[in-house]
Amino acid sequence: MTNFLTSAVPFTCLLFAAACGGSNGGSELDSFEDRILDAQEEAERIAAIPGTAWAQMPTRGTASFAGSAALIIDPIEERDDDDIVVIGDASLTANFGRGSMTGTIDNMQGITNLTETDGDMVDVNGVINIGNDLSIIGDDFDDNLTDNPNDWLADYNGLLTIEGDRYEVEGILEDQFVGTRANPASGQSVVRGIIGFDEDGYATVNGQMEEVPAYLEVFGENR
């Protein structure tokens, strides 16, 4: 699996090699491609921002971050065409006083049965919740789950229904806060954004014991 939202080559070009550079005129696949390209542009911009200066990390108050999330579910690791690629909206809140991160991923769309030029859109119903049971902001001195003042970590879980199948996704997101505003406007945080990844997530399909790999990445900006 790869960080496709921040890859050098647009992810949808990898999916639809023959379709890049052209449009079929407003199809659902075109809309999905546009949404991923918009998310990719946002993700690359946020990921290029240096981490928040340690000395400037807030220790009180809250900050909200809005952006995008990308999820890949890999039912059969030996195959690529069965992968389910999902794009969604991410909304997270950092409570610096409590040292906690919470949020949701919703408004999701998906695609599967991928070929070089096509794919099948799938309905994705459900919400992924972030930070319900575990979340950390800053250096976790007790358990060493995080190392630096601008680090964050949070668990996530969600029950998604995709084409009649139930996928219970779980894992732990982690990475850092980015950007340091010298003079934040009213209502803004010193912190400009967040990035988070999980390359070791998993999904339980239709309640079976066997778990399949899942990958999640999120990007958000404090506006």
Backbone as JSON, one array per atom type, in Angstrom:
{
  "sequence": "MTNFLTSAVPFTCLLFAAACGGSNGGSELDSFEDRILDAQEEAERIAAIPGTAWAQMPTRGTASFAGSAALIIDPIEERDDDDIVVIGDASLTANFGRGSMTGTIDNMQGITNLTETDGDMVDVNGVINIGNDLSIIGDDFDDNLTDNPNDWLADYNGLLTIEGDRYEVEGILEDQFVGTRANPASGQSVVRGIIGFDEDGYATVNGQMEEVPAYLEVFGENR",
  "N": [[0.84, -1.2, 0.0], [0.35, 2.35, -0.5], [1.02, 5.86, 0.13], [-1.27, 7.32, -1.35], [-2.52, 9.8, -1.67], [-0.52, 11.65, -1.45], [1.27, 10.98, -3.36], [3.64, 11.25, -6.09], [2.64, 10.9, -8.65], [-0.62, 11.45, -9.78], [-3.14, 9.65, -8.09], [-5.49, 8.74, -9.3], [-4.71, 8.65, -11.92], [-3.12, 6.44, -11.93], [-5.05, 4.55, -11.55], [-6.8, 4.88, -13.72], [-5.37, 4.83, -16.31], [-5.66, 5.3, -19.05], [-7.59, 7.19, -19.09], [-6.75, 9.56, -18.02], [-6.29, 13.05, -18.36], [-8.45, 13.43, -19.9], [-12.06, 13.63, -20.12], [-15.18, 12.04, -19.47], [-17.39, 13.51, -19.48], [-18.92, 14.31, -17.12], [-19.67, 11.97, -15.72], [-20.33, 9.61, -13.02], [-17.95, 8.4, -12.3], [-16.14, 10.32, -13.22], [-16.69, 12.4, -11.43], [-15.89, 11.21, -9.07], [-13.16, 10.91, -9.59], [-12.43, 13.61, -9.81], [-12.89, 14.4, -7.21], [-10.97, 12.95, -5.77], [-8.64, 14.01, -6.91], [-8.82, 16.69, -6.07], [-8.63, 16.27, -3.3], [-6.09, 15.19, -3.22], [-4.5, 17.33, -4.07], [-4.9, 19.1, -1.93], [-3.86, 17.5, 0.15], [-1.15, 17.2, -0.58], [-0.3, 19.83, -0.37], [-0.67, 20.39, 2.38], [0.96, 18.41, 3.51], [3.45, 19.32, 2.79], [4.03, 21.34, 4.51], [6.11, 22.4, 7.17], [6.56, 20.7, 10.34], [4.76, 21.76, 13.28], [6.28, 24.19, 15.31], [7.98, 23.11, 18.15], [8.12, 24.62, 20.56], [5.99, 26.29, 20.23], [3.69, 24.83, 20.35], [0.31, 24.59, 21.31], [-0.95, 24.5, 24.68], [-3.33, 24.65, 25.83], [-6.89, 25.14, 25.29], [-8.75, 24.58, 22.17], [-8.7, 23.29, 18.78], [-10.02, 23.12, 15.51], [-10.04, 20.98, 12.65], [-10.45, 20.58, 9.23], [-10.8, 18.48, 6.4], [-9.71, 15.92, 4.2], [-10.06, 12.33, 3.8], [-8.62, 9.18, 3.02], [-9.23, 5.82, 2.32], [-8.18, 2.5, 1.95], [-9.29, -0.72, 1.42], [-8.27, -4.03, 1.42], [-9.24, -6.83, 0.32], [-8.22, -9.3, -0.78], [-4.95, -9.98, -0.68], [-3.28, -10.8, -2.74], [-4.36, -9.85, -5.03], [-5.19, -6.94, -6.97], [-7.36, -5.82, -8.24], [-9.63, -6.17, -6.73], [-9.49, -4.41, -4.67], [-10.88, -1.96, -2.5], [-11.38, 1.37, -2.82], [-11.73, 4.27, -1.02], [-12.96, 7.54, -0.59], [-13.33, 10.31, 1.61], [-14.78, 12.85, 3.82], [-12.97, 14.52, 6.32], [-13.1, 15.44, 9.73], [-11.75, 16.87, 12.49], [-10.98, 17.45, 15.97], [-8.73, 18.98, 18.07], [-8.01, 18.88, 21.44], [-6.12, 20.65, 23.29], [-5.63, 21.15, 25.96], [-6.59, 18.88, 27.29], [-5.13, 17.05, 25.94], [-6.07, 15.47, 23.78], [-7.44, 13.96, 20.8], [-10.16, 13.98, 18.66], [-12.71, 12.94, 16.31], [-14.38, 12.59, 13.08], [-14.97, 10.64, 10.08], [-16.78, 10.99, 7.21], [-19.41, 11.11, 4.67], [-18.7, 9.41, 2.46], [-17.39, 7.94, -0.55], [-16.89, 5.22, -2.85], [-14.86, 2.94, -4.86], [-14.35, 0.01, -6.86], [-13.28, -3.14, -8.38], [-11.19, -2.55, -10.21], [-9.65, -1.56, -13.25], [-7.27, -0.8, -15.88], [-8.53, 1.26, -17.15], [-11.02, 1.68, -16.06], [-13.62, 1.27, -13.55], [-15.8, 0.26, -10.85], [-18.25, 2.12, -9.31], [-19.17, 2.24, -5.87], [-21.6, 2.21, -3.26], [-21.02, 3.67, -0.13], [-21.77, 3.42, 3.12], [-21.98, 4.74, 6.39], [-19.93, 5.73, 9.24], [-16.68, 6.67, 10.24], [-15.23, 6.78, 13.33], [-13.02, 8.72, 15.27], [-10.64, 8.57, 17.84], [-12.15, 7.58, 20.01], [-11.48, 5.82, 22.13], [-8.75, 6.0, 22.59], [-6.39, 8.54, 22.54], [-3.78, 10.88, 21.94], [-1.88, 13.81, 22.45], [1.16, 15.33, 21.82], [4.32, 14.54, 23.49], [4.37, 11.32, 24.64], [5.15, 10.48, 27.57], [4.73, 8.39, 29.35], [4.02, 5.87, 28.06], [5.42, 5.94, 25.71], [4.23, 6.1, 23.16], [4.09, 8.23, 21.48], [6.53, 10.7, 20.47], [7.32, 13.41, 20.23], [6.65, 16.96, 20.91], [4.87, 17.93, 18.94], [3.56, 15.74, 17.98], [0.78, 13.49, 17.33], [-1.71, 11.03, 18.13], [-4.29, 8.66, 17.58], [-6.92, 6.3, 18.05], [-9.15, 4.58, 15.74], [-12.36, 3.6, 14.53], [-14.98, 2.0, 12.7], [-18.12, 1.03, 11.31], [-18.79, 0.07, 8.21], [-20.98, -0.15, 5.46], [-20.8, -1.66, 2.41], [-21.88, -2.18, -0.7], [-23.7, -4.12, 0.28], [-22.11, -5.68, 1.94], [-20.56, -5.88, 5.17], [-18.08, -3.98, 6.64], [-15.95, -3.76, 9.21], [-13.83, -1.44, 10.25], [-10.68, -0.82, 11.75], [-8.01, 0.68, 13.67], [-4.99, 2.62, 14.25], [-4.31, 5.96, 13.97], [-1.55, 8.11, 13.3], [0.75, 10.83, 13.44], [1.68, 14.11, 12.83], [1.22, 17.57, 13.95], [1.16, 20.43, 11.82], [2.73, 23.43, 10.6], [3.13, 26.8, 11.79], [1.64, 29.46, 12.95], [2.44, 32.84, 13.16], [0.92, 35.06, 13.8], [-2.01, 34.33, 14.43], [-5.3, 34.7, 13.1], [-8.41, 35.9, 14.5], [-10.06, 33.31, 16.1], [-8.56, 31.39, 14.85], [-6.03, 28.81, 15.14], [-2.66, 28.56, 16.43], [-1.53, 26.39, 15.23], [-1.5, 25.12, 11.93], [-2.35, 22.85, 10.5], [-3.03, 19.24, 10.21], [-1.64, 15.98, 9.77], [-2.1, 12.5, 9.22], [-1.55, 8.97, 9.41], [-2.19, 5.47, 8.85], [-0.8, 2.5, 8.29], [-1.23, -0.04, 9.04], [-3.81, -0.85, 9.56], [-6.96, -2.67, 9.75], [-9.71, -4.65, 8.51], [-12.69, -6.23, 9.43], [-14.7, -8.51, 7.82], [-18.08, -8.87, 7.28], [-18.42, -9.86, 9.87], [-16.71, -12.03, 10.16], [-13.99, -14.06, 11.44], [-11.53, -13.75, 10.24], [-9.26, -11.17, 9.36], [-8.78, -8.45, 7.09], [-6.33, -6.48, 5.35], [-6.18, -2.9, 5.83], [-5.83, 0.51, 4.93], [-5.34, 3.83, 6.0], [-5.46, 7.34, 5.57], [-5.33, 10.74, 6.64], [-5.93, 14.25, 6.23], [-5.97, 17.58, 7.35], [-7.04, 20.99, 7.81], [-6.75, 23.93, 9.75], [-8.9, 26.48, 9.58]],
  "CA": [[0.0, 0.0, 0.0], [1.14, 3.56, -0.63], [0.35, 7.09, 0.46], [-1.63, 7.76, -2.69], [-2.9, 11.2, -1.74], [0.67, 12.49, -1.57], [2.19, 10.4, -4.34], [4.04, 12.19, -7.13], [1.72, 10.72, -9.77], [-1.99, 11.41, -9.27], [-3.6, 8.27, -7.87], [-6.48, 8.34, -10.29], [-4.01, 8.33, -13.17], [-2.69, 5.06, -11.8], [-6.24, 3.72, -11.7], [-7.41, 5.02, -15.03], [-4.25, 5.33, -17.1], [-6.09, 5.78, -20.37], [-8.59, 8.25, -18.96], [-6.17, 10.8, -17.52], [-6.17, 14.07, -19.38], [-9.71, 13.56, -20.62], [-13.25, 13.47, -19.29], [-16.31, 11.44, -20.15], [-18.52, 14.43, -19.51], [-19.76, 14.41, -15.94], [-20.11, 10.71, -15.17], [-20.04, 9.43, -11.59], [-16.52, 8.14, -12.2], [-15.45, 11.6, -13.36], [-16.85, 13.13, -10.18], [-15.03, 10.55, -8.09], [-11.79, 11.27, -9.94], [-12.24, 15.01, -9.45], [-12.83, 14.51, -5.74], [-9.66, 12.47, -5.33], [-7.62, 14.97, -7.32], [-8.92, 17.83, -5.16], [-8.08, 15.85, -2.02], [-4.65, 15.01, -3.39], [-3.89, 18.66, -4.09], [-4.92, 19.58, -0.55], [-2.96, 16.68, 0.96], [0.23, 17.52, -0.91], [-0.01, 21.16, 0.17], [-0.54, 20.31, 3.83], [2.11, 17.57, 3.86], [4.68, 20.06, 2.53], [4.22, 22.33, 5.58], [6.92, 21.85, 8.26], [5.9, 20.43, 11.6], [4.6, 22.9, 14.2], [7.43, 24.41, 16.2], [7.71, 22.49, 19.46], [7.91, 25.62, 21.6], [4.74, 27.01, 19.98], [2.53, 23.96, 20.46], [-0.61, 25.03, 22.37], [-1.15, 23.63, 25.84], [-4.71, 24.87, 26.28], [-7.82, 25.47, 24.22], [-9.04, 23.59, 21.14], [-8.59, 23.7, 17.38], [-10.72, 22.21, 14.61], [-9.36, 20.75, 11.38], [-11.34, 19.99, 8.22], [-10.05, 18.06, 5.23], [-10.09, 14.71, 3.49], [-9.53, 11.04, 4.25], [-8.6, 8.13, 2.0], [-9.2, 4.48, 2.9], [-8.1, 1.37, 1.04], [-9.53, -2.05, 1.99], [-7.61, -4.99, 0.52], [-9.81, -8.14, 0.69], [-7.31, -10.39, -1.16], [-3.68, -9.28, -0.86], [-2.63, -11.22, -3.98], [-5.05, -9.2, -6.14], [-5.38, -5.49, -6.85], [-8.62, -5.37, -8.81], [-10.71, -6.24, -5.75], [-9.32, -3.38, -3.64], [-11.94, -0.95, -2.38], [-10.78, 2.67, -2.57], [-12.78, 5.14, -0.47], [-12.6, 8.93, -0.27], [-14.33, 10.87, 2.52], [-14.49, 14.12, 4.48], [-12.44, 14.36, 7.67], [-13.31, 16.55, 10.65], [-11.11, 16.5, 13.75], [-10.82, 18.5, 16.97], [-7.66, 18.79, 19.05], [-8.18, 19.53, 22.74], [-4.73, 20.71, 23.75], [-5.61, 21.08, 27.42], [-6.77, 17.47, 27.67], [-4.22, 16.2, 25.18], [-6.87, 14.47, 23.08], [-7.87, 14.21, 19.43], [-11.38, 13.25, 18.31], [-13.24, 13.37, 15.04], [-15.15, 11.65, 12.26], [-14.84, 10.61, 8.63], [-18.1, 10.67, 6.68], [-19.63, 11.5, 3.27], [-17.73, 8.59, 1.74], [-17.65, 7.3, -1.84], [-15.91, 4.18, -3.1], [-14.72, 2.33, -6.17], [-13.69, -1.29, -6.84], [-13.18, -3.79, -9.69], [-10.37, -1.61, -10.95], [-8.84, -1.93, -14.41], [-6.46, 0.33, -16.29], [-9.35, 2.33, -17.72], [-12.38, 1.72, -15.56], [-13.87, 0.8, -12.21], [-17.21, 0.28, -10.48], [-18.59, 2.91, -8.14], [-19.92, 1.51, -4.85], [-22.12, 3.01, -2.16], [-20.35, 3.48, 1.16], [-22.6, 3.98, 4.19], [-21.4, 4.6, 7.72], [-19.04, 6.77, 9.74], [-15.5, 6.24, 10.99], [-15.02, 7.62, 14.5], [-11.61, 8.86, 15.64], [-10.32, 8.96, 19.21], [-13.16, 7.18, 21.0], [-10.91, 5.13, 23.29], [-7.33, 6.34, 22.79], [-5.84, 9.66, 21.77], [-2.65, 11.52, 22.62], [-1.23, 14.95, 21.81], [2.45, 15.61, 22.44], [5.22, 13.44, 23.86], [3.76, 10.39, 25.58], [6.26, 10.07, 28.43], [4.41, 7.16, 30.09], [4.04, 4.65, 27.25], [6.25, 6.15, 24.52], [3.49, 5.91, 21.91], [4.49, 9.39, 20.68], [7.87, 11.12, 20.9], [7.61, 14.83, 20.14], [5.55, 17.83, 21.31], [3.89, 18.16, 17.87], [2.99, 14.45, 17.56], [-0.53, 13.1, 17.83], [-2.09, 9.63, 17.89], [-5.68, 8.38, 17.95], [-7.51, 5.1, 17.46], [-10.34, 4.82, 14.93], [-13.17, 2.42, 14.2], [-16.23, 2.33, 12.03], [-18.81, -0.05, 10.62], [-19.18, 0.56, 6.9], [-21.71, -1.06, 4.58], [-20.38, -1.42, 1.04], [-22.5, -3.15, -1.6], [-24.34, -5.18, 1.05], [-21.18, -6.31, 2.88], [-20.21, -5.07, 6.34], [-16.65, -3.88, 6.9], [-15.63, -3.06, 10.46], [-12.44, -1.02, 10.12], [-10.07, -0.41, 13.0], [-6.59, 0.93, 13.61], [-4.47, 3.77, 14.99], [-3.72, 7.02, 13.18], [-0.53, 8.88, 13.99], [1.71, 11.65, 12.71], [2.01, 15.34, 13.52], [0.66, 18.87, 13.63], [2.06, 21.14, 10.92], [2.54, 24.86, 10.46], [3.21, 27.63, 12.99], [1.2, 30.82, 12.65], [3.0, 33.84, 14.06], [-0.17, 35.94, 14.24], [-3.28, 33.74, 14.0], [-6.48, 35.57, 13.13], [-9.4, 35.56, 15.52], [-10.67, 32.01, 15.89], [-7.59, 30.46, 14.32], [-5.02, 28.25, 16.03], [-1.27, 28.67, 16.02], [-1.31, 25.22, 14.36], [-2.21, 25.28, 10.65], [-2.95, 21.63, 9.96], [-2.64, 17.94, 10.73], [-1.56, 14.84, 8.87], [-2.15, 11.25, 9.97], [-1.51, 7.77, 8.58], [-2.15, 4.14, 9.44], [-0.52, 1.49, 7.28], [-1.42, -1.36, 9.65], [-5.19, -1.05, 9.95], [-7.57, -3.9, 9.25], [-11.17, -4.67, 8.42], [-13.39, -7.5, 9.6], [-15.73, -8.54, 6.78], [-19.29, -9.62, 7.61], [-18.3, -10.49, 11.18], [-15.84, -13.21, 10.16], [-12.81, -13.96, 12.29], [-10.37, -13.34, 9.46], [-9.15, -9.75, 9.12], [-8.1, -8.09, 5.85], [-5.6, -5.22, 5.54], [-6.79, -1.62, 5.48], [-4.9, 1.63, 5.04], [-6.08, 5.08, 6.15], [-4.71, 8.57, 5.74], [-6.17, 11.93, 6.81], [-5.29, 15.56, 6.19], [-6.93, 18.59, 7.71], [-6.5, 22.34, 7.97], [-7.44, 24.86, 10.63], [-9.18, 27.63, 8.72]],
  "C": [[0.88, 1.25, 0.0], [0.33, 4.78, -0.24], [-0.12, 7.76, -0.83], [-2.04, 9.22, -2.76], [-1.7, 12.12, -1.85], [1.7, 11.87, -2.49], [2.5, 11.42, -5.42], [3.12, 12.11, -8.34], [0.3, 10.66, -9.23], [-2.54, 10.0, -9.21], [-4.6, 7.84, -8.92], [-5.84, 8.06, -11.64], [-3.48, 6.91, -13.13], [-3.88, 4.12, -11.99], [-6.75, 3.72, -13.14], [-6.38, 5.6, -16.0], [-4.7, 5.92, -18.42], [-7.02, 6.98, -20.27], [-7.98, 9.57, -18.54], [-5.97, 11.79, -18.66], [-7.45, 14.25, -20.18], [-10.86, 13.31, -19.69], [-14.35, 12.85, -20.13], [-17.56, 12.29, -20.07], [-19.46, 14.33, -18.34], [-20.3, 13.12, -15.41], [-19.77, 10.63, -13.69], [-18.57, 9.14, -11.37], [-15.71, 9.42, -12.33], [-15.53, 12.4, -12.06], [-15.97, 12.54, -9.08], [-13.57, 10.92, -8.33], [-11.5, 12.71, -9.53], [-12.1, 15.16, -7.94], [-11.49, 14.04, -5.21], [-8.56, 13.46, -5.72], [-7.64, 16.22, -6.45], [-8.32, 17.49, -3.8], [-6.57, 15.7, -2.1], [-3.93, 16.36, -3.39], [-3.81, 19.24, -2.69], [-3.91, 18.83, 0.31], [-1.5, 17.02, 0.69], [0.63, 18.88, -0.35], [0.2, 21.11, 1.67], [0.69, 19.51, 4.24], [3.43, 18.29, 3.65], [4.98, 21.1, 3.61], [5.08, 21.71, 6.69], [6.1, 21.62, 9.52], [5.82, 21.66, 12.48], [5.79, 22.99, 15.14], [7.09, 23.9, 17.6], [7.35, 23.53, 20.52], [6.59, 26.36, 21.45], [3.5, 26.11, 20.05], [1.62, 24.41, 21.6], [-0.7, 24.01, 23.5], [-2.53, 23.83, 26.45], [-5.58, 25.22, 25.07], [-7.99, 24.33, 23.23], [-8.8, 24.17, 19.75], [-9.29, 22.66, 16.53], [-10.0, 22.15, 13.27], [-10.33, 20.05, 10.43], [-10.52, 19.65, 6.98], [-10.61, 16.79, 4.63], [-9.46, 13.47, 4.12], [-9.6, 10.06, 3.09], [-8.41, 6.79, 2.69], [-9.09, 3.46, 1.78], [-8.33, 0.09, 1.84], [-9.06, -3.08, 0.97], [-8.08, -6.42, 0.85], [-8.9, -9.33, 0.38], [-5.98, -9.76, -1.52], [-3.01, -9.61, -2.18], [-3.26, -10.55, -5.21], [-5.16, -7.7, -5.88], [-6.77, -5.05, -7.31], [-9.77, -5.39, -7.82], [-10.58, -5.19, -4.66], [-10.49, -2.4, -3.67], [-11.28, 0.36, -1.97], [-11.89, 3.64, -2.18], [-12.21, 6.53, -0.22], [-13.71, 9.5, 0.6], [-13.89, 12.21, 3.06], [-14.05, 13.86, 5.91], [-12.68, 15.63, 8.48], [-12.75, 16.13, 12.0], [-10.99, 17.72, 14.66], [-9.71, 18.1, 17.93], [-8.0, 19.57, 20.31], [-6.8, 19.53, 23.39], [-4.63, 20.63, 25.27], [-5.73, 19.66, 27.92], [-5.76, 16.56, 26.99], [-4.94, 15.12, 24.4], [-7.25, 14.93, 21.68], [-9.1, 13.35, 19.14], [-11.87, 13.74, 16.96], [-14.01, 12.29, 14.32], [-14.69, 11.73, 10.81], [-16.2, 10.18, 8.08], [-18.18, 11.12, 5.22], [-18.69, 10.74, 2.35], [-18.29, 8.06, 0.42], [-16.57, 6.27, -2.09], [-15.92, 3.67, -4.52], [-14.0, 1.0, -6.03], [-13.72, -1.87, -8.25], [-12.37, -2.93, -10.66], [-9.66, -2.26, -12.13], [-8.01, -0.71, -14.79], [-7.29, 1.51, -16.76], [-10.71, 2.49, -17.07], [-12.44, 1.23, -14.12], [-15.36, 0.91, -11.93], [-17.4, 1.11, -9.22], [-19.41, 2.07, -7.17], [-20.42, 2.49, -3.8], [-21.39, 2.66, -0.88], [-21.19, 4.19, 2.22], [-21.95, 3.73, 5.54], [-20.49, 5.77, 8.03], [-17.86, 6.12, 10.43], [-15.27, 7.25, 12.11], [-13.56, 7.57, 14.92], [-11.51, 9.27, 17.09], [-11.35, 8.6, 20.25], [-12.54, 6.62, 22.27], [-9.48, 5.54, 23.59], [-6.97, 7.53, 21.94], [-4.81, 10.37, 22.63], [-2.21, 12.71, 21.79], [0.06, 15.21, 22.57], [3.23, 14.36, 22.78], [4.57, 12.59, 24.95], [4.86, 9.8, 26.46], [5.99, 8.71, 29.08], [4.61, 5.91, 29.25], [4.86, 4.75, 25.97], [5.53, 5.82, 23.21], [3.74, 7.06, 20.94], [5.79, 9.93, 21.27], [8.07, 12.62, 21.02], [6.41, 15.69, 20.53], [4.5, 18.06, 20.23], [3.34, 16.86, 17.3], [1.54, 14.33, 18.03], [-0.82, 11.66, 17.41], [-3.53, 9.45, 18.33], [-6.15, 7.08, 17.31], [-8.69, 5.5, 16.58], [-11.08, 3.51, 14.73], [-14.46, 2.88, 13.53], [-16.81, 1.11, 11.35], [-19.38, 0.51, 9.32], [-19.94, -0.54, 6.15], [-21.38, -0.68, 3.14], [-20.95, -2.54, 0.17], [-23.06, -4.37, -0.85], [-23.43, -5.91, 2.02], [-20.82, -5.34, 3.99], [-18.71, -5.15, 6.59], [-16.44, -3.08, 8.18], [-14.15, -2.73, 10.45], [-11.93, -0.51, 11.46], [-8.59, -0.14, 12.78], [-6.21, 2.13, 14.45], [-3.82, 4.73, 14.01], [-2.63, 7.72, 13.98], [0.29, 9.7, 13.01], [1.88, 12.96, 13.49], [1.13, 16.52, 13.13], [1.67, 19.62, 12.76], [1.71, 22.63, 10.88], [2.59, 25.58, 11.8], [2.84, 29.05, 12.61], [1.81, 31.8, 13.67], [1.91, 34.73, 14.64], [-1.5, 35.37, 13.76], [-4.42, 34.74, 14.1], [-7.44, 35.09, 14.22], [-10.07, 34.23, 15.17], [-9.73, 30.97, 15.33], [-6.65, 29.96, 15.4], [-3.63, 28.62, 15.53], [-0.94, 27.56, 15.02], [-2.13, 25.38, 13.09], [-2.92, 24.01, 10.2], [-2.48, 20.38, 10.66], [-2.5, 16.96, 9.57], [-1.55, 13.59, 9.74], [-2.24, 10.06, 9.04], [-1.68, 6.52, 9.45], [-1.97, 3.12, 8.33], [-0.79, 0.08, 7.79], [-2.85, -1.56, 10.14], [-5.73, -2.35, 9.38], [-9.09, -3.75, 9.23], [-11.65, -6.09, 8.63], [-14.59, -7.49, 8.67], [-16.88, -9.44, 7.19], [-19.15, -10.43, 8.9], [-17.42, -11.72, 11.24], [-14.62, -12.97, 11.03], [-11.61, -13.42, 11.52], [-10.41, -11.84, 9.18], [-8.4, -9.51, 7.81], [-7.43, -6.74, 6.05], [-6.42, -4.0, 5.13], [-5.76, -0.53, 5.73], [-5.71, 2.93, 5.08], [-5.12, 6.24, 6.25], [-5.69, 9.75, 5.82], [-5.31, 13.19, 6.74], [-6.35, 16.59, 6.55], [-6.25, 19.92, 7.96], [-7.38, 23.13, 8.92], [-7.65, 26.16, 9.86], [-9.69, 28.82, 9.51]]
}
